[in-house]
Amino acid sequence: MGADTKKEKIKILQVSNISVSATKDQIFTMFQYIGRIEEMKVYPSDMNITSTTVSKCAFIKYDDDRAVEVGQHLTNTVLIDRAVVCVPYPQNAIPDETTFVNTGGPVTAGQRQLPPHVVNKVQDLEDGTSVLLTVDPQMEALGLPAYPPLPGNTDLAKVEEIRRTIYVGNLPKGVDGQAVLEFFNNYVGEVMYLRMALAPETLPCAYAYIEFTNQTSVPIALQNNGIDYQGRPLRIQHSRVAIIKPQAKSADQALEEVEEAIRMGKTGRSRSRSPLRRRRTPSPTVRRKSKSPRRRRSPSRSKSRDRKRSRSKSRDRRRSRSRDRKRSRSREKRRSRSR
């Protein structure tokens, strides 16, 4: 597929809309499943919770950025009595509680943000209506189509979702959605949601909507418009709508989704490393065994050993003969004396 763009390694997951009754241990237990946690802070702290506090927010720092991608699949999972929202926190360190409160605290927590270089702006039209335009300089530099305009009153959270979503057309009729998800997950970027559309029977192809975890995966997908998939050139373009998602997930649904994300992540990584395995040379221990000097004897050594053996045998023969002669002589002497 197309050239990959450089991605920032985000290792902090921000979890908002947590039930006030949830303990730190419960939060830790829920999120340690997806990766090793280096640090975790929950706000407001126990001493700062008041009667007006409606929810908590947690910042979880992992040792691997992959855990943050997988952790986003826990969004809408119910913890006690509230559906949590999980988004990457684009900073290198967890903020302290004062900074968290001063920057909006629980009011803005859990709201996804487009990358800093992507800008939204509302433009008024002559007919009195307005449109929302999203400008991405990186897409312009690559010569890719601009984001389509949206109604000016579109909720910004919904705008962010739409700008991470693509339309994929000309898929084979009856294609397996799981196969499509794995294809894009392995070769383009982390897929958060995929929805296969119900196409009319008269339509000769199928189509789908794919929402990526990160907006930076969208330019990569657009660069591969026309890529062959099962003998058909795919039609990849911006989406004008967001994928409709379930309002809440059961614990089993969340676990299944997380396990699937972990599995696909491992598959993608093993595929990217496979050329390295093919270039490996045979183990030197194997080569040394085939050339072991202990299993080979030089002709000169074997001949000298044979000579030594033959000499020792001849010596033994001579010794035995001399002994026999001595014995026979002593017998004759004894006989003569007896006479």
Secondary structure per residue as TSV (DSSP state, phi and psi in degrees):
chain	resnum	aa	ss	phi	psi
A	1	M	-	360.0	-170.9
A	2	G	-	-68.9	170.6
A	3	A	-	-66.3	136.9
A	4	D	-	-79.3	145.9
A	5	T	-	-94.2	155.1
A	6	K	-	-72.2	128.7
A	7	K	-	-112.4	143.7
A	8	E	-	-76.4	139.5
A	9	K	-	-87.2	103.2
A	10	I	-	-96.0	122.0
A	11	K	-	-113.4	5.1
A	12	I	E	-113.2	127.8
A	13	L	E	-105.3	128.5
A	14	Q	E	-100.9	122.4
A	15	V	E	-115.8	117.8
A	16	S	E	-118.2	175.8
A	17	N	E	61.0	36.8
A	18	I	E	-83.9	139.1
A	19	S	-	-59.3	139.8
A	20	V	T	-62.4	-29.5
A	21	S	T	-80.6	-5.9
A	22	A	-	-74.5	132.4
A	23	T	-	-88.0	165.2
A	24	K	H	-63.6	-37.1
A	25	D	H	-64.6	-39.0
A	26	Q	H	-65.5	-41.0
A	27	I	H	-65.6	-43.8
A	28	F	H	-61.3	-44.7
A	29	T	H	-62.1	-39.0
A	30	M	H	-66.9	-39.1
A	31	F	H	-99.7	-8.4
A	32	Q	G	-74.9	-14.5
A	33	Y	G	-63.1	-31.9
A	34	I	G	-91.9	-6.6
A	35	G	S	171.8	169.0
A	36	R	-	-78.5	123.8
A	37	I	E	-89.0	125.8
A	38	E	E	-88.7	-36.2
A	39	E	E	-156.8	146.6
A	40	M	E	-148.6	134.8
A	41	K	E	-132.5	140.9
A	42	V	E	-120.2	129.5
A	43	Y	E	-123.9	146.6
A	44	P	S	-70.1	151.6
A	45	S	-	-65.9	163.6
A	46	D	G	-55.5	-37.0
A	47	M	G	-74.3	-15.9
A	48	N	G	-105.2	4.0
A	49	I	-	-76.5	131.7
A	50	T	-	-121.7	-178.6
A	51	S	T	-68.9	-18.5
A	52	T	T	-92.9	-4.8
A	53	T	-	-71.5	125.1
A	54	V	-	-106.0	-21.5
A	55	S	-	-158.6	166.5
A	56	K	E	-113.3	167.3
A	57	C	E	-136.8	137.0
A	58	A	E	-120.5	144.3
A	59	F	E	-116.2	120.8
A	60	I	E	-120.3	119.9
A	61	K	E	-102.3	123.5
A	62	Y	E	-102.4	164.3
A	63	D	S	-84.3	-7.7
A	64	D	S	-137.3	132.3
A	65	D	H	-66.0	-22.2
A	66	R	H	-61.1	-33.5
A	67	A	H	-63.5	-32.9
A	68	V	H	-67.4	-39.9
A	69	E	H	-64.1	-44.7
A	70	V	H	-67.4	-38.0
A	71	G	H	-61.6	-25.7
A	72	Q	G	-67.1	-19.5
A	73	H	G	-71.8	-9.8
A	74	L	G	-85.0	-0.9
A	75	T	T	-57.3	137.7
A	76	N	T	75.7	7.2
A	77	T	B	-78.3	133.1
A	78	V	E	-82.7	123.0
A	79	L	E	-113.3	108.1
A	80	I	T	66.8	-84.7
A	81	D	T	-136.3	13.4
A	82	R	E	-137.6	145.9
A	83	A	E	-87.2	118.2
A	84	V	-	-76.7	158.1
A	85	V	E	-122.5	124.9
A	86	C	E	-118.3	121.4
A	87	V	E	-137.5	155.9
A	88	P	E	-68.9	145.9
A	89	Y	-	-106.1	108.8
A	90	P	-	-78.4	47.0
A	91	Q	S	-133.0	162.1
A	92	N	S	-84.3	-16.4
A	93	A	S	-135.4	151.3
A	94	I	-	-72.7	131.7
A	95	P	-	-71.3	154.1
A	96	D	-	-78.4	171.5
A	97	E	H	-65.5	-36.4
A	98	T	H	-64.1	-45.7
A	99	T	H	-62.4	-40.8
A	100	F	H	-60.7	-44.8
A	101	V	H	-68.6	-41.2
A	102	N	H	-68.3	-23.4
A	103	T	T	-95.9	15.7
A	104	G	T	119.7	-26.1
A	105	G	G	55.4	-138.4
A	106	P	G	-62.4	-18.5
A	107	V	G	-67.0	-43.5
A	108	T	T	-101.0	-6.2
A	109	A	T	-62.5	137.9
A	110	G	T	87.5	-5.3
A	111	Q	-	-84.4	119.3
A	112	R	-	-69.1	149.4
A	113	Q	-	-126.5	142.1
A	114	L	-	-70.0	157.4
A	115	P	-	-55.3	153.3
A	116	P	T	-56.4	-29.5
A	117	H	T	-80.5	-9.9
A	118	V	-	-97.7	123.8
A	119	V	E	-122.1	135.1
A	120	N	E	-99.4	141.7
A	121	K	E	-148.3	143.9
A	122	V	E	-98.8	131.7
A	123	Q	E	-119.3	126.5
A	124	D	E	-81.3	139.6
A	125	L	-	-103.3	166.5
A	126	E	T	-67.7	-26.9
A	127	D	T	-82.3	6.4
A	128	G	S	93.6	-8.6
A	129	T	-	-90.9	176.2
A	130	S	E	-139.3	156.4
A	131	V	E	-127.8	151.6
A	132	L	E	-103.9	122.8
A	133	L	E	-108.9	138.6
A	134	T	E	-115.4	122.5
A	135	V	E	-109.1	126.5
A	136	D	-	-124.0	102.0
A	137	P	H	-57.8	-32.0
A	138	Q	H	-66.9	-38.0
A	139	M	H	-65.9	-40.5
A	140	E	H	-62.1	-41.7
A	141	A	H	-64.1	-31.0
A	142	L	T	-85.8	-3.4
A	143	G	T	73.2	26.7
A	144	L	-	-91.0	156.8
A	145	P	-	-60.3	143.7
A	146	A	-	-74.6	160.3
A	147	Y	-	-62.1	137.7
A	148	P	-	-69.0	147.5
A	149	P	-	-68.3	150.2
A	150	L	E	-120.9	161.5
A	151	P	E	-55.4	141.5
A	152	G	T	-61.9	-23.9
A	153	N	T	-95.4	14.0
A	154	T	-	-65.3	133.4
A	155	D	-	-59.6	136.2
A	156	L	H	-63.6	-32.4
A	157	A	H	-65.0	-37.8
A	158	K	H	-71.3	-35.4
A	159	V	H	-60.3	-43.5
A	160	E	H	-61.8	-39.5
A	161	E	H	-65.1	-45.2
A	162	I	H	-62.7	-37.8
A	163	R	T	-73.1	-8.5
A	164	R	T	-103.1	6.7
A	165	T	E	-114.2	141.2
A	166	I	E	-123.3	159.3
A	167	Y	E	-103.5	132.4
A	168	V	E	-121.1	114.4
A	169	G	E	-113.4	174.1
A	170	N	E	63.9	30.7
A	171	L	E	-74.7	151.8
A	172	P	-	-59.6	142.5
A	173	K	T	-62.2	132.4
A	174	G	T	76.1	16.7
A	175	V	-	-65.4	148.5
A	176	D	-	-78.5	123.1
A	177	G	H	-60.5	-34.6
A	178	Q	H	-63.5	-38.0
A	179	A	H	-66.2	-39.4
A	180	V	H	-65.3	-43.6
A	181	L	H	-59.6	-46.0
A	182	E	H	-66.3	-35.8
A	183	F	H	-60.4	-50.2
A	184	F	H	-73.4	-33.8
A	185	N	H	-65.5	-37.3
A	186	N	H	-81.3	-32.3
A	187	Y	H	-113.6	-11.6
A	188	V	T	-117.9	-62.0
A	189	G	-	-179.5	172.1
A	190	E	-	-60.2	122.5
A	191	V	E	-94.0	128.7
A	192	M	E	-92.5	-44.7
A	193	Y	E	-141.3	148.3
A	194	L	E	-136.8	134.4
A	195	R	E	-130.1	118.3
A	196	M	E	-78.6	129.3
A	197	A	-	-83.5	148.5
A	198	L	-	-83.9	99.3
A	199	A	-	-86.1	147.9
A	200	P	-	-62.5	153.3
A	201	E	T	-62.0	-28.4
A	202	T	T	-74.3	-17.4
A	203	L	-	-76.1	130.1
A	204	P	S	-78.5	2.1
A	205	C	S	-144.8	173.5
A	206	A	E	-112.1	164.6
A	207	Y	E	-147.4	163.1
A	208	A	E	-149.3	164.2
A	209	Y	E	-118.3	134.5
A	210	I	E	-125.0	124.5
A	211	E	E	-105.5	119.5
A	212	F	E	-83.8	159.1
A	213	T	S	-68.1	-39.4
A	214	N	S	-120.6	142.1
A	215	Q	T	-63.7	-26.2
A	216	T	T	-66.6	-12.8
A	217	S	H	-79.3	-19.8
A	218	V	H	-64.3	-48.4
A	219	P	H	-58.8	-35.8
A	220	I	H	-63.5	-43.0
A	221	A	H	-64.5	-43.4
A	222	L	H	-65.3	-32.3
A	223	Q	H	-65.2	-18.5
A	224	N	T	-106.2	24.0
A	225	N	T	-59.2	127.7
A	226	G	T	94.8	0.7
A	227	I	-	-61.6	142.8
A	228	D	E	-76.8	132.1
A	229	Y	E	-137.8	110.9
A	230	Q	T	52.9	42.4
A	231	G	T	83.7	9.2
A	232	R	E	-129.1	136.4
A	233	P	E	-76.0	121.5
A	234	L	-	-75.4	145.5
A	235	R	E	-104.1	108.8
A	236	I	E	-115.1	124.7
A	237	Q	E	-151.3	172.0
A	238	H	E	-61.6	148.2
A	239	S	-	-94.2	149.6
A	240	R	S	-103.0	-3.8
A	241	V	S	-133.7	161.0
A	242	A	-	-96.2	155.7
A	243	I	-	-75.0	132.2
A	244	I	-	-74.9	126.7
A	245	K	-	-118.8	158.3
A	246	P	-	-66.9	144.4
A	247	Q	S	-72.7	-27.1
A	248	A	-	-151.5	149.7
A	249	K	B	-115.1	147.0
A	250	S	-	-78.0	166.4
A	251	A	H	-61.6	-37.7
A	252	D	H	-67.0	-40.9
A	253	Q	H	-63.4	-43.4
A	254	A	H	-64.1	-42.9
A	255	L	H	-63.0	-42.6
A	256	E	H	-63.0	-41.5
A	257	E	H	-67.3	-41.2
A	258	V	H	-66.1	-44.1
A	259	E	H	-62.1	-38.0
A	260	E	H	-65.4	-41.7
A	261	A	H	-64.2	-41.0
A	262	I	H	-64.4	-43.1
A	263	R	H	-63.1	-45.5
A	264	M	H	-67.9	-33.8
A	265	G	H	-63.1	-42.1
A	266	K	H	-66.4	-38.9
A	267	T	H	-64.5	-43.6
A	268	G	H	-62.6	-40.2
A	269	R	H	-69.1	-40.0
A	270	S	H	-66.2	-34.1
A	271	R	H	-67.7	-39.3
A	272	S	H	-69.2	-23.8
A	273	R	H	-93.6	-8.7
A	274	S	H	-60.4	-37.5
A	275	P	H	-59.2	-33.0
A	276	L	H	-64.7	-37.3
A	277	R	H	-67.3	-34.9
A	278	R	H	-70.6	-24.4
A	279	R	T	-88.7	-2.8
A	280	R	-	-67.9	142.6
A	281	T	-	-88.1	159.1
A	282	P	-	-60.0	154.3
A	283	S	-	-62.1	133.0
A	284	P	H	-62.3	-25.9
A	285	T	H	-65.3	-33.9
A	286	V	H	-67.1	-43.5
A	287	R	H	-64.6	-38.5
A	288	R	H	-65.7	-35.9
A	289	K	H	-63.9	-40.2
A	290	S	H	-70.2	-19.8
A	291	K	T	-114.3	22.8
A	292	S	-	-64.0	123.9
A	293	P	G	-67.2	-19.1
A	294	R	G	-71.2	-20.0
A	295	R	G	-95.4	-1.5
A	296	R	-	-122.4	141.5
A	297	R	-	-121.1	133.9
A	298	S	-	-72.6	151.1
A	299	P	H	-59.2	-38.5
A	300	S	H	-64.8	-40.5
A	301	R	H	-65.6	-42.6
A	302	S	H	-67.2	-37.6
A	303	K	H	-66.6	-43.4
A	304	S	H	-63.0	-37.5
A	305	R	H	-65.8	-40.0
A	306	D	H	-63.1	-40.9
A	307	R	H	-61.8	-44.4
A	308	K	H	-60.6	-41.0
A	309	R	H	-65.2	-42.8
A	310	S	H	-65.0	-39.8
A	311	R	H	-63.0	-43.1
A	312	S	H	-64.2	-36.7
A	313	K	H	-66.0	-43.0
A	314	S	H	-64.0	-38.7
A	315	R	H	-61.9	-42.8
A	316	D	H	-61.6	-39.6
A	317	R	H	-63.5	-45.6
A	318	R	H	-62.2	-42.1
A	319	R	H	-61.9	-44.0
A	320	S	H	-64.9	-37.8
A	321	R	H	-65.5	-44.8
A	322	S	H	-63.2	-37.8
A	323	R	H	-64.3	-42.5
A	324	D	H	-62.4	-41.3
A	325	R	H	-63.2	-44.2
A	326	K	H	-61.9	-42.1
A	327	R	H	-64.7	-42.9
A	328	S	H	-64.6	-39.2
A	329	R	H	-64.9	-43.0
A	330	S	H	-64.7	-35.2
A	331	R	H	-65.6	-43.5
A	332	E	H	-62.5	-40.1
A	333	K	H	-62.7	-42.9
A	334	R	H	-64.9	-36.4
A	335	R	H	-66.2	-44.1
A	336	S	H	-64.0	-38.1
A	337	R	H	-66.2	-40.7
A	338	S	H	-65.4	-29.8
A	339	R	-	-72.5	360.0
